[in-house]
Amino acid sequence: MKDEMKWDIDVSILTNKFIMKELLKVLGIATFFTVGIVLLITLPSVLRGDLHSNSSNARDMKYALILIGSMFLLAALFIFAYYGNNYMLSYKMDNKSVMTITRTEQRSRNSKLNFLLVIVGILARNLTAAGAGFLAHSGQDQNLKWKSIKKATFYPASSTITFSAGYGEKSIVFCTKENYGSVSGFVRVMYNGSCQIREE
């Protein structure tokens, strides 16, 4: 048994269900909060009973939701076009942890996009966008200790393994078809004895 495993992999963004699930989750949360803010703004009109389908408030709310939806769609299209439907990762596993590393070329692309997001957020006085840029820049690599992993799920058909460590901390390990068997074997040897194991 090896003491350490390393490999590089290029992951498709559009056709990978795990990446799409995480992207849709982020977009869903952002949409939920945005719609919630719009509804809170219009709440006084609703309580007064003067919000009708042909009122200016209702039209403003409809246009705001259309604009927000369009912005999300354009942002998603830009990201897919910018990344070229490809995300470059490296993995390293040893007896202490699972490391997910963004490769140099990908890191450079991410840094440019995150810097642009911070600048646009500052210029637009949107602290959320600026903060998202800073957080994205700081979260390009991940180091998950074996002892912190609470659940491991194996997906042989997708050559993928997911780890959950509680409090929203999650790691997705993408393998090649060739190394999935050896990686999954390494994980089963190294995982914490109290970790829940599932196979799907």
Salt bridges, closest charged atoms under 4 A:
GLU4 OE2 - LYS6 NZ 3.59
GLU4 OE1 - LYS92 NZ 3.81
ASP10 OD1 - ARG103 NH2 2.69
GLU22 OE2 - LYS25 NZ 3.65
GLU22 OE2 - LYS170 NZ 3.47
ASP50 OD2 - ARG48 NE 3.22
GLU105 OE2 - ARG109 NH2 3.55
ASP141 OD2 - ARG107 NH2 2.71
GLU199 OE1 - ARG188 NH2 3.01
GLU200 OE2 - ARG198 NH2 2.12
